Amino acid sequence: MSEQLSDSIDNEIRPAPLREIVQVRFPDGRAFDGPAGASIEAFIDAARPQARGEIVAALANNRLRELCQPVTADADLVPISTADSDGVRIYRRSLCFLLIAAAAELFPGRAITIHHSMPFGGYYCDVRDGAPLSGEELDCLRQRMRELVEANLPITQLKVPLDEALQLFHDNDDLEKADLFARRRKDYLTLYELNGVRDYFHGFMVSSTGYLKRFDLRPYHKGFILQFPRRHQPDRLQPFEDEPRLAKIFQEYNKWLDVIGVPHVSALNWAINGGRIQEVILVAEALHERQLAMIAADIARHEPPAKIILISGPTSAGKTTLSKRLAVQLLAQGIHPVAVNLDNYFVNREDTPLDDHGEFDFEALEAVDLALFQTDLRRLLAGETILQPVYDFHKGSRVWGSELTLSPQHVLIVEGIHALNPRLTRGIPREALYRIFISAFTQLNLDRHNRVPTTDTRMLRRIVRDAATRGYNATATIRRWPSVRRGEKKYIFPYQNNADIFFNSALVYELSMIKPLAQPLLLQVEPGTTERIEANRLLAFLQWFDPIPAEVRVPSDSILREFIGGSILEKFEPWRR
């Protein structure tokens, strides 16, 4: 029977002329034929698929592609819009190029630098080594950007000989790029061109300026903010929100970079290859220690005395190490810390709330037994003794542990994602609380036009830690990351401004230390999968960071040790003495 079937199939196979058309299939089941070599953009224009936001790229056979990419073979096409993480990155990157091209035309010789992001959706920018743009100049810049959008000019990709690209960077006084690419192994560099301006950008672009309709420029401090939509509301700009404490962190970080002498990735690579990286590491860690000492001193001066220290922050921020290093500093102030683990106050598994997909939502505040937690806090503050709960994660139920009483010399440390949610400590006197928010707020940028998102730093931290201590490969961590980010935006970041103080856990050298650990994990992600797209993106920017030699030491109490292993604080629990 199988021989007859094989013969039948063989009889249906015959020579055919080369096809001059290709077929593109969309997720909604529709298919479109077109000439081989037609752009992805042409097929999307014909299909007009429904999407939130603006379609700015596509997955072609599960590989991220620009809209200008020609389709030379049949393909499954998934539109990528500004409501997607890849799409919003492409939009923002392209908008930065629009800004730089317009500024180069209006203000030749005044180099624009793109610094850090703003929570409401924007980048803080300024003029490097020059007078800030006046209000009139900023208006002219905004108007010229809008004219370029209206003109719908092409943004083209060019392969340029490396020597020519390096000369371009030198001519533009863009020495960070010149230094970064001087050691490039390939003899060419891919640049983008807009309205006669050529520049390097790390990642894809939209095909023309007509896609970049939503933006604004707003004066801020000594520079300005390039505002853009956020992914969850891609069709509009968010209201402006001043963040003076974040602005202070960014200013302090820039001072740190000056102290350390590492303002960009090229300078970090110089320090590594010039034998100065140990000094950079020690100074960066000393600056963390100074932050911790200032927080402990502030707690010691608190009147009336703070009895509960609440520590919150997103995943891989370094909350655990912060709490233990802070405990050491408090002991040096004569204050004795006692820890209460918020996870031990989980409700029994069957009482856990469900998310929109019908799965247990362990990140919801309602997953915590608020009544018991608040009762225990009030009793501890009143000098009473409580019986501490211990959550059995295997059984999904609570058992009871040891007794706990607070003396006048003790302070309670509560660490968890909900620690700054006011519902958690409802009924507790405000003056009894001291609240800390920790995150990697900053990162070393590739150059003055190419940022490294801080969320990428935290994701790499988590990939390395999950593989070493939790048995998860990079694929699993990347797959879960969007859910983690949704939880952060819902349960953590809305309450960050309740903090009395922010702690910036970023370390200027960390990506060069993480690189040798993360690269092999990312390379193991299966090709052709959605997770591999993200892995390739992370690998692409890690290539510009030189690895730190194995003989260089990271202090054993560093926040980075929470992720790369070897922390002296792993079993340090002074409250169990």
VONU-817663 format. One record per residue: x negated, y, z negated of N, C-alpha, C, O in turn; residue in three letters. Coordinates in steps of 0.2 Angstrom, whole numbers, plus 5000, padded with zeros to 4 digits. Example, Ala and Ser with C-alpha at 12.3 -4.5 7.8 and 13.67 -1.06 7.14 Angstrom:
BEGIN
493449724961493849784961493449844961492949834958ALA493649894965493249954964493650004961493350064960SER
***
This chain:
BEGIN
499649945000500050005000499650065000499750115004MET499050064996498650124995498250135002498150195004SER498050085006497750085012498250115017497950165021GLU498850105017499350135022499450205020499450245025GLN499450225014499450295012498850335014498950385017LEU498250305013497650335015497650345023497450395025SER497850295027497850295034498350355036498250395041ASP498950365033499450415034499150485033499250525038SER498750495028498450555026497950575032497850625034ILE497550525033496950535038497250555045496950595048ASP497850525047498150545053498350615053498450645059ASN498550645047498750715047498150765047498350825048GLU497550745046496950785046496750795053496550745056ILE496650855055496450865062496050935062496150975058ARG495650945067495251015068495751065069496351055071PRO495551125067495951185067495551245068494951245066ALA495851295071495451365072495351395066495751385061PRO494851435065494751475059495351525058495551555063LEU495651525052496151575051495951645050495451655048ARG496351685053496251755052496651795047496651855046GLU497051755044497451775038497351745032497051685032ILE497451775026497451745020498151755016498551795018VAL498251715011498851715007498651735000498251704997GLN499051774997498951794990499651774987500151794989VAL499551744981500151724977500151764971499651764967ARG500751794969500751824963501151784957501451734959PHE501051804951501351764945502151754946502351714943PRO502451804949503151804950503451754955504051744956ASP502951714958503151664963503151684970503151644975GLY503051754971503051774978502351764981501851764978ARG502351764988501751754991501751804997502251815000ALA501151824999501051875005500451855009499951845006PHE500551855015500051845020499751915023500151965023ASP499151915024498851975027498151955030497951905030GLY497852005034497251995037496651975032496652015027PRO496251935034495651915030495251985030495152015035ALA495051995024494652055023495052115020494752165018GLY495752115020496152165017496052175010495852125007ALA496052225007495852245000496452214995497052204997SER496252194989496752184984497252234983497852224982ILE497052294984497452354983498052354988498552364987GLU497852334995498352325000498852274998499452285000ALA498652224996499152164994499652194988500252174988PHE499352224983499752254978500152304980500752304978ILE499952344985500452404987501052364991501552394991ASP500852314994501452274998501952244993502552244994ALA501652214988502052174983502452214978502952204976ALA502152274976502352314971502652274965503152284963ARG502152244962502352204956502552244950502252304949PRO502952224946503152264940502652254935502352204934GLN502452314932501952314927502052374922502252434925ALA501852374916501852434912501152464913500652434914ARG501252534914500652574915500452564923500852544927GLY499852584924499552594931499152524932498752514928GLU499252494938498852434940498252464942498152504947ILE497652444939497052474941496552414943495952434945VAL496652354943496252294944496652234945497252234945ALA496352174946496652114946496252054945495652064945ALA496552004942496251934942496351904949496951884950LEU495751884952495851844958495551784957494951774956ALA495951734957495751664955495451664948494851634947ASN495651704944495451704937494751744936494451724931ASN494651784941494051824940494251894941494551914946ARG493951934936494152014937493852044943493252034944LEU494252074946494052114953494352184953494852194951ARG493952224956494152294958494652294963494752244967GLU495052344964495652344969495352354976495652324981LEU494752374977494452384983494152324986493852314991CYS494152264981493752204983494152174989494752164989GLN493852154995494152125000494352044998494052014995PRO494952025001495251955000495051925006495251935012VAL494551875005494251835011494551765011494351725016THR494851745006495151675006495751675002495951724998ALA496151625002496851624998496651634991496151614988ASP497151664988496951684981497651694977498151714979ALA497551674970498051684965497951754962497351764959ASP498351804962498251864960498651884954499251884955LEU498351914949498651934943498452004942497952024940VAL498952054943498852124942498552144935498852114930PRO498152184934497852214928498052284927497852324932ILE498352304922498652374922498352404915497952374912SER498452464914498252504909498552484902498352504897THR498952434902499252404896498852344894498952314889ALA498352324898497952274897497252294895497052354896ASP496852254891496252284888495752294893495352344893SER495652254898495252264904495452324908495052364910ASP496052334909496352384913496252454910496052504913GLY496352454903496252524900495452544899495352604900VAL495052494899494352504899494152534906493752584907ARG494452504912494252534918494552604919494152644922ILE495152614917495452684917494952734913494852784916TYR494752714907494352764903493652774907493452834907ARG493352724909492752724912492752774918492352814920ARG493252764922493352804928493552874927493252914930SER493952884921494052954919493452994917493353044918LEU492952954914492352984912491953004918491653054918CYS491952964924491652984930491953044933491553084935PHE492553044933492953104935492753164931492553214935LEU492653164925492453214921491753234923491553294924LEU491253194923490553204925490453234932490053284933ILE490853204937490853234944491053304944490753344947ALA491653324940491853384940491453434937491253494939ALA491153414931490653454928490053464932489753524931ALA489753414935489153424939489253474945488853514947ALA489853484947490053534952490153604950489853654952GLU490453604944490553674941489953704937489853764937LEU489653654933489053674929488453634930488253604926PHE488153644936487553604937486953624932486853674930PRO486653564930486153574925486353574918485953574913GLY487053564917487253564910487553494909488053474911ARG487153454906487253374905487853364900487753384894ALA488353324902488853304898488653244895488453194898ILE488753234888488653174884489353154881489653194878THR489453084882490053054880489853014873489452974874ILE490153034868489953004861490452954859490452894862HIS490852964854491252914851491952924853492152974856HIS492352874851493052874852493452904847493252904841SER494052924848494552954843495152904843495352874847MET495352904836495952854835496552864839496952814841PRO496752924841497352934845497252934852497752934856PHE496652914855496552904862496152954865496353004868GLY495452954865495053004867494352994866494152954861GLY493853024869493153024868492953094866493153144869TYR492553104861492253164859491553174864491153124865TYR491553234867491053244872490753314870491053354867CYS490153324872489853394872489353404877489153354881ASP489053464878488553474882487853464879487753504874VAL487453424881486853404878486353464879486253484884ARG486053484873485453534873485653594877485353624881ASP486253624876486553684879487053714875487353684870GLY487353774877487853804874488553764875488553744881ALA488953764870489553724871489953764877489853824878PRO490453724880490853754885491353804881491653784876LEU491453854884491953904882492653884883492753834887SER493153914880493853894882493953904889494353864892GLY493753964892493853974899493453924904493753894908GLU492853904902492553844905492953784905492953744910GLU493153764899493553704898494153704902494353654905LEU494453764903495053764907494953754914495253714918ASP494353784917494153774924493953704925494153674930CYS493653664920493453594921494053554921494153504926LEU494553564917495253524917495553534924495753494927ARG495553604926495853614933495553584939495853554943GLN494853584938494553544944494653474944494653444949ARG494653444938494753374937495453354940495553304944MET495953394939496653384942496653394949497053354953ARG496253444952496253444959495953384962496153364968GLU495353354959495053294962495553244962495553194966LEU495953234957496553184956497053194962497153144965VAL497253254963497753264968497453254975497753234979GLU496753264976496453244982496353174984496253154989ALA496453134978496453054979495753034983495853004987ASN495253064980494553044983494352974981494552954976LEU494052944986493752874985493252874980492852914979PRO493252824975492652804971492352744974492652684973ILE491752754977491452694980490852664977490552704973THR490752604978490252564975489652564980489752544986GLN489052574977488452574982487952534979487752534973LEU487552494983486952454981486352504983486252504989LYS485952524978485452574979484752544978484752504972VAL484252544982483652524980483452554973483552604971PRO483152504969482952524962482552594961482752634957LEU482052594965481652654965482052714967481952764964ASP482452714971482952774973483352784967483452844966GLU483652734964484052754958483652784952483952824949ALA483052754951482652784946482452854947482452904943LEU482352874953482152944955482852984954482753044952GLN483352964956484052994955484053014947484253074946LEU483952964943484052974936483553034933483753074929PHE482953024936482453074934482653144936482553194933HIS482853144942483053214945483653244941483653304940ASP484053204938484653224934484453234927484853244923ASN483853224925483553224918483953174914484053184908ASP484153124917484553064914483953014912483952954915ASP483553034907482952994906483152924902482852874903LEU483752924898483952864895484052804900483852754900GLU484452824906484552774911483952754915483752694916LYS483452804916482852794919482452744915482152694918ALA482452754909482052704904482352634904482052584904ASP483052634904483452574903483352534909483252474908LEU483352554915483252514921482552514924482552474929PHE482152544921481452534923481152464923480752444927ALA481452424918481152354918481652304921481652244920ARG482152334925482652284928482252244933481752264937ARG482452174933482052124937482352134945481952124949ARG482952144946483252154953482952214956482852264952LYS482852214962482652274966483152324968483052364972ASP483752314966484252364967484752374961484652344956TYR485152424961485552444956486252464959486252504964LEU486752444956487452464959487652524955487752534949THR487752574960487952644957488652654960488952624964LEU489052704957489652734960489552804962489152844960TYR489952824967489952884970490652914970491052884973GLU490652984968491253024969491153094970490753124967LEU491353114976491353184978490553204978490353264976ASN490153154981489453174981489053164975488453164975GLY489353144970488953134963488853054963489353014963VAL488253034961488152964960487852954953487552994950ARG488152894950487952884943488052804942488352774946ASP487752784937487852714935488352704929488352744925TYR488852664930489252644925489352574924489352534928PHE489352554917489352484915490052454916490352454911HIS490252434922490852404922491252424928491052474932GLY491852404930492252414936492552484935492652514930PHE492752514941493052574942493752564946493852514949MET494152614945494752624950494452634957493952654958VAL494952624962494652634969494652714971494352724976SER495052754968495152824970495352864964495652834959SER495252924964495452974959496152984958496453004952THR496552964963497352964962497652924956498152944954GLY497252874954497452834948497452874942497752844937TYR497052924941496852954935497253014933496953074931LEU497953014933498353064932498453084925498553144924LYS498353044920498553054913497853064909497453024908ARG497753134908497153154904497253224901497753254904PHE496853244897496853314895496153324892495753284890ASP495953394891495353414888495553454882496053504883LEU495253444877495453484871494853504867494353464865ARG494753574866494153594862494153564855494653554852PRO493553544852493453504846492753514843492253494847TYR492753544837492053564834491653594839491853644842HIS491053574841490553604845490653574852490253594857LYS491053534853491153504860491953504862492253554861GLY492153444865492853444867493053364867492553324867PHE493653354867493953284868494253274875494653314877ILE493953224878494253194884494853144882494653094880LEU495453164883496053124880496353084885496353104891GLN496553024884496852974888497352934885497352934878PHE497752894888498252854885497952794881497452774883PRO498352774876498152714873498552654876499052664879ARG498252594875498452534879499252524877499652494881ARG499452534871500052514869500652564871501252544871HIS500452614873500852664877500452694883500252754882GLN500452664888499952684893500252734898499852764902PRO500852754897501152804901501152874898501452924901ASP500852884892500852954889500252964884499952914882ARG500053024883499553034879499853044872500353064871LEU499453014867499653024860499553094857499153124859GLN499953114852499853174849499153184846498853134843PRO498853244846498153254843498253244836498653274833PHE497753214833497653204826496953214824496553184826GLU496853264820496153284817495953234812496353214808ASP495353204813495153154808494453184805493953164807GLU494453234800493853264798493353214795492753224795PRO493653164791493153114788492853074793492253054793ARG493153054799492853014804492353064807491853044809LEU492553124809492053174812491453174807490853184810ALA491553174801490953184796490453124797489853124797LYS490853064798490452994799490053004805489452984805ILE490353024810489953024817489453074816488853064819PHE489553134813488953184812488353154808487853154810GLN488553114803488053084799487653034802487053024802GLU488052994806487752934810487252964815486652944816TYR487453024819486953054823486353074819485753074822ASN486353104813485853124809485353064808484753064808LYS485753004806485352944805484952924811484352904810TRP485252924817484852914823484252954824483752934826LEU484353014822483753064822483253044817482653044819ASP483453024811482953004806482552944808481952934807VAL482952894811482652834813482252834819481852794821ILE482452884823482152894830482452844835482052824840GLY483052824835483352784839484052804842484552784839VAL484052854846484652884848485052844854485652864855PRO484652794857485052764862484652694863484152684859HIS484952644867484652584867483952574870483552534867VAL483752624874483052624877482552634871482052604870SER482752684866482352694861482352634856481752624853ALA482852604855482852534851482352484854481952454851LEU482452484861481952434864481252454863480752414863ASN481152524864480452544862480152524855479652504855TRP480652534851480452514844480252444843479852424839ALA480652404846480552324846479952304849479552274846ILE479752334855479152314859478552354856478052334858ASN478652404853478052444850477952424843477452454840GLY478252374840478052354834478352394828478052394822GLY478852434829479152484824479852454822480152494818ARG480052404824480752384823480852364815481352374813ILE480352344812480452324805480552394801480952394796GLN480252444803480352504800481052534801481352554796GLU481252524807481952544809482452504805482952534802VAL482352444804482852404800482852424793483352434790ILE482252434790482252454783482552524782482852534776LEU482452574786482752634785483552634786483852664782VAL483752594791484452584792484752554786485352574784ALA484452504783484752474777484652524771485152514767GLU484152564771484152614765484652664765484952684760ALA484852674772485452724772486152694770486552724767LEU486152624771486752594768486752594761487252604758HIS486152584758486052574751486252644748486552654742GLU486052694751486252764749486952774749487252804744ARG487352754754488052764754488352724748488752754744GLN488152664746488352624741488252654734488652654730LEU487652684733487452714727487852774726488052794720ALA488052814731488452874731489152854729489552884725MET489452794731490152774730490152754722490652774719ILE489652714720489652694713489552744708489952744703ALA489152794710489152854706489752894706489952924700ALA490152894711490752934711491252894707491652924704ASP491252834707491752794703491552804696492052804692ILE490952804694490752814687490952884684491052894679ALA490952934689491153004687491953014687492153064684ARG492352964689493052964690493352984684493252944679HIS493753034684494153044678494953054679495053094684GLU495353014676495152964671494852904674494852904681PRO494552864670494152814674494552764678495152744676PRO494252754684494652704689494552634686494052614684ALA495152604686495152534684495252484689495052424688LYS495452504695495552454701495252484707495352544709ILE494752454710494452474716494752424722494652364722ILE495052464727495352424732494852434738494752494740LEU494752374742494352374748494652344753494852284753ILE494752384759495052364765494652374771494252424771SER494852344776494452354783494652294787494952244785GLY494552304794494652254799494252194798493752194795PRO494352144802493952084803493252104804493152144808THR492752064801492052074803491752144801491252164804SER492152174797491852244795491352234790490852284789ALA491352184786490852174780491152184774490752204769GLY491752174773492052184766491752144761491652174755LYS491652084762491352034756490752064754490652064748THR490252074758489552094756489652164753489252174748THR490052214756490152274752490352264745490152304741LEU490852224744491152214737490552194732490552214727SER490152144735489652114730489052164729488752174724LYS488852204735488352254734488552314730488252344726ARG489252324730489552384726489552354719489452394714LEU489652294718489652264711488952274708488952294702ALA488452264711487752274709487652344707487352364702VAL487852394711487752464710488252484704487952524700GLN488752454703489252464697488852444691488852474685LEU488552384691488252354685487652404683487552414677LEU487352434688486752484687487052544683486652584680ALA487752564684488052614681488352604674488652644671GLN488252534672488552514666489252494666489552494661GLY489552484672490252464673490252394675489852374680ILE490652354672490652274674491252264678491852264676HIS491052234684491552224689491852154688491552104686PRO492552144689492852084689493252084696493652124698VAL493252024699493552014706494251974705494251934702ALA494752004709495351964710495451954718495452004721VAL495451894720495551874727496251884729496651844726ASN496451924733497151934735497351874739498051864738LEU496951834742497251774745497551724740497951684742ASP497351724734497651684729498351704727498651664724ASN498551754730499251774728499751764734500251794735TYR499451724739499951704744500551664742500551634737PHE501151674745501751634743501651564746501151554750VAL502051524743501951454745502151444753502451494755ASN501851404756501851394763502551404766502651434771ARG503051364763503651364766504051434765504551454769GLU503751484761504051544760503651604764503851664764ASP503151584768502851624772503251654778503551614781THR503251714779503651744785503351724792502851704792PRO503851724797503651704803503551764808503851814807LEU503151754813503051804818503551804823503951764823ASP503451844829503951844834503951774838504351764842ASP503351734837503351674841503551614836503451554838HIS503851624830504051574826503451544822503551494819GLY502851574822502251544819502251584812502451634811GLU501851544807501751574801501351644802500851644805PHE501551694799501251764799500851774793501151804788ASP500251744792499851754786499551824785499351834780PHE499651864790499351934790499851984787499752034786GLU500451964787501052004785500952014777500751974774ALA501152074775501152094768501652044764501452024758LEU502152024767502651984764502351914763502651874759GLU501751894766501451834764501151834757500951784755ALA501151894754500851904747501451904742501951934744VAL501351874737501851874731501751944728501351944723ASP502051994731501952064728502152064721501852104717LEU502752034719503052044712502552014707502352054702ALA502251954709501751924704501151974704500851984698LEU500851994709500252034710500352094706499952114702PHE500852134707500952194703501052184696500852224692GLN501452134694501552114687500852104684500752134678THR500452064687499752054684499352114683498952124678ASP499352154688498952224688499152264682498752284678LEU499852264681500152304676499852274669499752314664ARG499952214668499752184662498952184661498752204655ARG498552184666497852194665497652264663497252274658LEU498052314666497952384664498152394657497852444653LEU498652354654498852364648498452324642498552324637ALA497952294645497452254640497752184639497452154635GLY498252164642498452094641498052044645497652064650GLU498151984643497851924647498351894652498951884650THR498051884658498451844663498151774664497551764663ILE498551734667498351674670498251674677498751684681LEU497651674680497551684687497751634691497651574690GLN498151654697498351604702497751584706497251614707PRO497751524709497351494713497651464719498051414718VAL497551484725497951454731497651394734497051404736TYR497951344734497751284737497951284745498451274747ASP497451304749497551314756497751244760498051244765PHE497451194757497651124760498351104759498751084763HIS498651114753499251104751499751154753500351144753LYS499551214753499951274755500351294749500951314749GLY500051284743500451304737499951324731499351324732SER500251354726499851384721499751344715500251304713ARG499151344712499051314706498751364701498651424703VAL498651354695498451404690497751384688497551334687TRP497351444687496651444685496551464678496951454674GLY495951504678495751524671496151594669496451624673SER496051604662496351674660495851724662495251724663GLU496151794662495751854663496051904659496651914659LEU495551944656495752004652495252054654494652044654THR495452124655495052174656494852214650495352234646LEU494252224648494052264643493952334645493952344651SER493852384641493752454643493152464648493052514652PRO492652414648492052424652492152384659491652394663GLN492652354660492752324666493152364671493552404669HIS493052344677493452374683493552314688493152274689VAL494152314690494452264694494252284702494452334704LEU494052234705493852244713494352194716494352134715ILE494752224721495252194725495052204732495152264734VAL494952154736494752154743495252114747495452064745GLU495452144752495952114757496152164762496152224761GLY496552134767496752174773497252224771497352284774ILE497652204765498252254763498052294757498452324754HIS497452294756497252334749497452404749497552434744ALA497452434755497652514755498352524757498552584757LEU498752474758499452474759499852494752499752464747ASN500152554752500352574745500952534742501052534736PRO501252494746501752444744501352394739501652364735ARG500752374740500352324736500352344729500352304725LEU500252414728500052434721500652484719500552524715THR501252474722501852514719501952504712501852444709ARG501952554708502052554701501452564697501452564691GLY500852564701500252564697500052644697500052674703ILE499852674692499652744692499152764697498652724698PRO499252814701498752834706498052844703497552824707ARG498052874698497352894695496952834693496352834691GLU497252774692496952714690496552674696496152634696ALA496752704703496452674709495852714712495852774712LEU495452674715494852704719494852664725494752594725TYR494952694731495152654737494552664743494352724744ARG494352614745493752614750494052584757494352524757ILE493852614762493952584769493352574772492952624773PHE493152514775492552494778492652474785493152434786ILE492252494790492252474796491652494800491252534797SER491452454805490952474810491152534814491352524820ALA491152594811491452654815491052674821491252704825PHE490352664821489952694826489552634829489552574827THR489252654835488752604838488252644843488452694845GLN487752614844487252634848487452634855487552574858LEU487452684859487752684866487152664871486552684869ASN487352644877486852624882486452684884485852684885LEU486852744885486552804888487052854887487552844883ASP486952914889487452974888488152964891488553004889ARG488152914896488852904899489152844898489752834900HIS488752794895489052724894489052704887488552694883ASN489652694884489752684877489752604876489952564881ARG489652584870489752514868490252514863490152544857VAL490852494864491452494859491252464853490952404853PRO491452494847491352464841491752394840491452354836THR492252394843492652324842492252274845492352214843THR491852284850491352234853490852204848490752154848ASP490652254844490152234839490452194834490152144832THR491052204832491452164827491552094830491552044826ARG491752094836491952034839491251984840491351924838MET490752014841490151974842489951954835489651894834LEU489951994830489851974823490351914821490051864818ARG490951914823491351864821491251794825491251744823ARG491051804832490851744836490251704833490351644832ILE489751744830489251714827489351684821489151624819VAL489751714817489951694810490451624811490351574807ARG490951634815491351574816491051514818491151464816ASP490551524823490151464825489751434819489651374819ALA489451474815489051454810489351424804489151374801ALA489951454802490251434796490951404796491151374791THR491251414801491951394802492151344807492751324808ARG491651324811491751274816492151294822492351254825GLY492151354823492551384829492051404834491551434833TYR492151374841491651404846491851464848492351494846ASN491451494853491651564855492251564859492651614859ALA492451514863493151514866493651524861494151564863THR493651494856494251494851494251564848494751594847ALA493651594846493651664843493851714848494251754846THR493651704854493851754860494651754861494951804862ILE494851684861495651674862496051704857496551734858ARG495751704851496151734845496151804844496551834841ARG495651834847495451904846496051954847496151994843TRP496451944853496951994854497451994848497752044846PRO497651934845498051924840497751964834498151994830SER497151954832496751984827496852064828496952094823VAL496752084834496752154835497452184834497552244831ARG497952144836498652164835498852174827499152214825ARG498552124823498652124816498352184813498552214808GLY497752204815497352264813497752324814497852364809GLU498052334820498352394822499052394818499252454817LYS499352344816499952334812499852344805500252374802LYS499352314802499352304795498752334792498752344786TYR498252364796497652384792497552464794497552504790ILE497452474801497252544803497752594801497552654799PHE498452584800498952634798498852664791499052714790PRO498452624787498352644780497652664779497452674773TYR497252674784496552684782496452754779495952764775GLN496852804781496852874778497052874771496952924768ASN497252824768497452814761496752814757496852824751ASN496252794760495652784757495352854753495452904756ALA495052844748494652894745493952914748493752964748ASP493752854751493052864755493052814760493352754760ILE492652824766492552774771491852754770491352794768PHE491752694772491052664772490952634779491252594782PHE490352664783490152644789489752584789489152594787ASN489952524791489552464791489052454797488752404797SER489152494802488752484808487952494806487752534802ALA487552454810486852454809486552464816486752424821LEU486152514817485852534823485552474827485552474833VAL485252424823484852374826485252304827484952264830TYR485852304825486152234824486252204831486252134831GLU486452234836486552194843485952164845485952114848LEU485352194844484752164846484552104841484252054844SER484852104835484752044831485251984832485051924832MET485852004834486351964836486351924842486551874843ILE485951964847485951944854485751864855486051824858LYS485151844852484951774853485351724850485351664852PRO485851744845486251704842486951694846487251644847LEU487151754849487751754853487751734860488151704862ALA487151744863487051724870487251654872487651644876GLN486951604868487051534870487751514868488051474872PRO488151544863488851534862489251554867489751524869LEU489151614870489551644875489451604882489851604886LEU488851584883488651544889489051474889489151444894LEU489251454883489551394883490351394884490651344885GLN490551454885491251464887491451444894491051454898VAL491951404895492051364901492151414907492551464906GLU491751414912491851454918492651444921492851394920PRO492851494924493551494927494051504922494651504924GLY493951514915494451524910494551604909494051644910THR495051624906495151694904494651714899494351774899THR494451664894493951684889493251694892492851734889GLU493151664898492451674901492451744904491851774904ARG492951774906492951844908492751884903492251934904ILE492951874897492751914891492051904889491651944888GLU491851834889491151814888490651854893490151874891ALA490851854899490451884904490351954903489851984904ASN490851994901490852064899490352074893489952124894ARG490352034888489952044882489252024884488752064882LEU489151974888488451954891488152014895487552024895LEU488552044899488352094903488052154900487552174902ALA488352174894488052234891487452214886487052254884PHE487552144883486952124879486352114883485752124880LEU486352114890485752104893485252164892484652164893GLN485552224891485152284890484852294883484352334882TRP484952244879484652244872484152194872484252134873PHE483552214870482952174869483052134863483252164858ASP482952074862482952034856482452054851481852064853PRO482652054845482152064839481751994838482051944837ILE481052004838480651944837480951904830481151934825PRO480851834830481051794825480651814818480951804813ALA480051834819479651854813479851914809479651924803GLU480251954812480552014809481051994804481551964806VAL481052024798481552004793482052054792481952114792ARG482752034791483252074789483352064782483352004779VAL483452114778483452104771484052054769484552054772PRO483952024763484351964762485051984759485451944759SER485052054757485752074755486052124760486552154759ASP485852114766486152164772486852134773486952074773SER487252184775487952164778487852124784488352074785ILE487352134788487252084794487152014792487351964795LEU486952004786486851934783487451894782487551834783ARG488051934781488651904781488851864787489251814787GLU488551884793488751854799488151814802488351764806PHE487551824801486951784804486751734799486351694800ILE486951734793486851694787486151714783485851754785GLY486051674778485451684774485551744769485051774766GLY486251754767486351814762486151784755486351734753SER485751824751485651814744486251824740486351804734ILE486751854743487351874739487951824740488451824737LEU487751764744488351724745488651684739489251674739GLU488151674734488451644728488351694722488451674716LYS488251754724488251804718488951824716489251864720PHE489051814710489751834707489651854700489751814695GLU489451914699489251934692489851934687489851934681PRO490451934690491051934686491251864683491651854679TRP490851814685490951744682490451734677490351674674ARG490051784674489551774669489951754662489551744657ARG
***
